[in-house]
């Protein structure tokens, strides 16, 4: 009886984590609360060492220019360090770009997932860039998802 219960409990845990979908939420801190981005990722959840397709949609309160980009990076929750390289994807196509403030946009792109730790966050933000690098100013829009990979027992 106890073995059956334990086996059933293990199956429930395995299936609940195997089918866990990535849920992005609003980024907030003491200084600002940027608008929430809609983010879909495939595969879901992402797999270390494999390409992940991101589909990012939203609106931002400022004009989108050729210097406006989507920044994606992973954080190790234990060490509080960035895992792997960040990815910067221009929202605009081509060299001409001018999308008015509060106009919806959607951007789809692929990004190689680094080797992920057991506890990590996926950070997706709209930022302004300077010489091809993200500006350290506040995010124009943002979404964040936390994952905890179950450790084998």
Buried (B, 14 or more C-beta within 10 A) or exposed (E): EEEEEEEEEEEEEEEEEEEBEBEBEEBEEEEEEBBBBBBBBBEBBBEBEEEBBBEBBBBBEBEBBBBBBBBBBBBBBEEEEEBBEBBBBBBBEEEEBEBEEEEEBEBEBEBEBBEBBEBBBBBBBBBBBEEEEBBEEBBBBBBBBBBEBEEEE
